[in-house]
Amino acid sequence: MSADSLATPAQRQRAGSESTFVGSKTIPDDHAILAIPKKGRLNEKCVKLLQGAGLEYTRPERVDVAVCENLPIVLVFLPASDIAKFVGEGNVDLGITGLDHVMESDEDVNVLVELGFGKCSLSVQAPVKSAIKDVKEQVCTTLRLGGKKVS
């Protein structure tokens, strides 16, 4: 097995360039790039997960990249809805985001682990002033939302 076959897509993409810079730091070719949500509940859960795994990094205020001090990993903080696209295009090696974002992105990515800490809820609303009290009373045919039947 060649060293190139062990490289991640982002590492192979960087191999042709002289250096990849993040701010004033250079990303070594042997570092994996991991994208995580930059804000919200998923960010909070990911940060706790990474701390529990022993990743040590400093993220300066208003900077969306952090180089781990103890492991060959660079963290990139992105909007949760963009992570699947970055992974699918090979711009990052791995990403943590909601399964709903992965499905909506239509990117060709492998879901390696379902972490079980994100939840997506779908709700149907009606104005308070309307007479609508139950969706089933108002909808005579089967509704389709996001390719899923709702009844």
Contacts in CASP RR format, 6 or more apart in sequence:
PFRMAT RR
TARGET T0000
AUTHOR 0000-0000-0000
METHOD contacts of the structure
MODEL  1
MSADSLATPAQRQRAGSESTFVGSKTIPDDHAILAIPKKGRLNEKCVKLL
QGAGLEYTRPERVDVAVCENLPIVLVFLPASDIAKFVGEGNVDLGITGLD
HVMESDEDVNVLVELGFGKCSLSVQAPVKSAIKDVKEQVCTTLRLGGKKV
S
4 12 0 8 1.000
4 15 0 8 1.000
7 15 0 8 1.000
8 32 0 8 1.000
8 33 0 8 1.000
8 93 0 8 1.000
8 94 0 8 1.000
9 90 0 8 1.000
9 93 0 8 1.000
10 32 0 8 1.000
10 33 0 8 1.000
10 90 0 8 1.000
10 91 0 8 1.000
10 92 0 8 1.000
10 93 0 8 1.000
11 29 0 8 1.000
11 30 0 8 1.000
11 31 0 8 1.000
11 32 0 8 1.000
11 93 0 8 1.000
13 90 0 8 1.000
13 91 0 8 1.000
14 20 0 8 1.000
14 27 0 8 1.000
14 29 0 8 1.000
15 29 0 8 1.000
19 26 0 8 1.000
19 27 0 8 1.000
20 26 0 8 1.000
20 27 0 8 1.000
21 27 0 8 1.000
22 65 0 8 1.000
22 67 0 8 1.000
22 74 0 8 1.000
23 63 0 8 1.000
23 65 0 8 1.000
25 67 0 8 1.000
27 33 0 8 1.000
27 67 0 8 1.000
27 74 0 8 1.000
28 72 0 8 1.000
30 72 0 8 1.000
31 67 0 8 1.000
31 72 0 8 1.000
31 73 0 8 1.000
31 74 0 8 1.000
32 72 0 8 1.000
32 73 0 8 1.000
32 74 0 8 1.000
32 93 0 8 1.000
32 94 0 8 1.000
33 73 0 8 1.000
33 74 0 8 1.000
33 76 0 8 1.000
33 91 0 8 1.000
33 92 0 8 1.000
33 93 0 8 1.000
33 94 0 8 1.000
34 73 0 8 1.000
34 74 0 8 1.000
34 75 0 8 1.000
34 76 0 8 1.000
34 92 0 8 1.000
34 93 0 8 1.000
34 94 0 8 1.000
34 95 0 8 1.000
34 96 0 8 1.000
35 75 0 8 1.000
35 76 0 8 1.000
35 77 0 8 1.000
35 78 0 8 1.000
35 83 0 8 1.000
35 86 0 8 1.000
35 87 0 8 1.000
35 92 0 8 1.000
35 94 0 8 1.000
35 95 0 8 1.000
35 96 0 8 1.000
35 97 0 8 1.000
36 42 0 8 1.000
36 43 0 8 1.000
36 46 0 8 1.000
36 47 0 8 1.000
36 50 0 8 1.000
36 75 0 8 1.000
36 76 0 8 1.000
36 77 0 8 1.000
36 78 0 8 1.000
36 83 0 8 1.000
36 95 0 8 1.000
36 96 0 8 1.000
36 97 0 8 1.000
37 43 0 8 1.000
37 46 0 8 1.000
37 77 0 8 1.000
37 78 0 8 1.000
37 79 0 8 1.000
37 80 0 8 1.000
37 83 0 8 1.000
37 96 0 8 1.000
37 97 0 8 1.000
38 64 0 8 1.000
38 77 0 8 1.000
38 78 0 8 1.000
38 79 0 8 1.000
38 80 0 8 1.000
41 118 0 8 1.000
42 80 0 8 1.000
42 96 0 8 1.000
42 97 0 8 1.000
42 98 0 8 1.000
42 117 0 8 1.000
42 118 0 8 1.000
43 77 0 8 1.000
45 115 0 8 1.000
45 117 0 8 1.000
45 118 0 8 1.000
46 96 0 8 1.000
49 96 0 8 1.000
49 115 0 8 1.000
49 117 0 8 1.000
50 57 0 8 1.000
50 75 0 8 1.000
54 70 0 8 1.000
54 71 0 8 1.000
55 68 0 8 1.000
55 70 0 8 1.000
55 71 0 8 1.000
55 73 0 8 1.000
55 75 0 8 1.000
56 68 0 8 1.000
56 69 0 8 1.000
56 70 0 8 1.000
56 71 0 8 1.000
57 66 0 8 1.000
57 67 0 8 1.000
57 68 0 8 1.000
57 69 0 8 1.000
57 75 0 8 1.000
58 66 0 8 1.000
58 69 0 8 1.000
59 66 0 8 1.000
59 75 0 8 1.000
59 77 0 8 1.000
64 76 0 8 1.000
64 77 0 8 1.000
64 78 0 8 1.000
65 74 0 8 1.000
65 75 0 8 1.000
65 76 0 8 1.000
65 77 0 8 1.000
66 74 0 8 1.000
66 75 0 8 1.000
66 77 0 8 1.000
67 74 0 8 1.000
67 75 0 8 1.000
68 74 0 8 1.000
68 75 0 8 1.000
76 86 0 8 1.000
76 92 0 8 1.000
78 86 0 8 1.000
80 97 0 8 1.000
80 98 0 8 1.000
80 101 0 8 1.000
81 97 0 8 1.000
81 101 0 8 1.000
81 104 0 8 1.000
81 105 0 8 1.000
83 92 0 8 1.000
83 95 0 8 1.000
83 96 0 8 1.000
83 97 0 8 1.000
83 101 0 8 1.000
84 97 0 8 1.000
84 101 0 8 1.000
84 102 0 8 1.000
84 105 0 8 1.000
84 107 0 8 1.000
84 109 0 8 1.000
85 105 0 8 1.000
85 107 0 8 1.000
86 92 0 8 1.000
86 95 0 8 1.000
87 93 0 8 1.000
87 94 0 8 1.000
87 95 0 8 1.000
87 107 0 8 1.000
87 109 0 8 1.000
88 107 0 8 1.000
88 108 0 8 1.000
88 109 0 8 1.000
89 107 0 8 1.000
94 112 0 8 1.000
96 115 0 8 1.000
98 118 0 8 1.000
98 120 0 8 1.000
99 111 0 8 1.000
99 114 0 8 1.000
99 120 0 8 1.000
100 120 0 8 1.000
102 109 0 8 1.000
102 111 0 8 1.000
122 145 0 8 1.000
122 150 0 8 1.000
124 135 0 8 1.000
126 132 0 8 1.000
132 138 0 8 1.000
135 143 0 8 1.000
136 151 0 8 1.000
142 149 0 8 1.000
142 150 0 8 1.000
142 151 0 8 1.000
143 149 0 8 1.000
143 150 0 8 1.000
143 151 0 8 1.000
144 150 0 8 1.000
END
